[in-house]
């Protein structure tokens, strides 16, 4: 079953398959250009004919079909299915690669597709079970994960929490630059 969701709030599921009849190569091309891929899951932007629910789509609707690796590889031979499953392990949002998670002691830095209908990445930092930073950045953008790790190493976990507050107002990249220039006092 494929989950459909729309930026207007409509959601549903279908047994129809947006990749039916496509070869492994055609599917691979769609996956490389997909809305997002992460951990074996694919969010593929589809046209308005896929709009979920009984409402007609509005002009600004963005409809996404969410598929897991089994759905994305359905109907392919063993070699084609393996190639598609392998490709779904290479995370990206609109072609921009998701950096690998980083751990520094109990602090974990990770990046995932943002939970929204515009192409964006969510940068998250946790310290044990506590979320220290959760910021969304539209793509494309430079990889900010090394900068977050550097802020942590230079200024500590408290600076990341301050950065979270500042990023909500000025964006993550600008907030990191400001903090690195002026230290933790820059956000106080």
C-alpha angles and dihedrals in degrees: 000000000000120000117224124196133175133204088237089066100258115134137175145133135251142191089216112106123220092202098046113135094014123125122236089257092052091048091048091054090051091048092052089054096037126132088248143339124194135156096346095316128112129202108196123187108230132186126267093268086077093056108141124232130019096292120101113243118257120230092259097048118130111200120199128191113205115208132176123217092269092055093043093052098039114133096017127117118255095268094047092046091051091049091052093046090050091049090052089061091064101087122213144143114224089337097311108122121241108232119236116262117265126210124198107180107302093343115099124194119195141161126210137165108284117247096245140089097251117078104263142137127232115221110203131183122187131184105204104310096338121098108226100175134013115171132160121218124187117234137277101050138127115276105271098185096091089051092052091050089049091051089052093049093046101038109013138232094307089061090055090053089051089047089055090059094046093046090059088063105034107017128261100270094050091045093052091049091049093048095046091050097047104021124227091320088069091076099036 
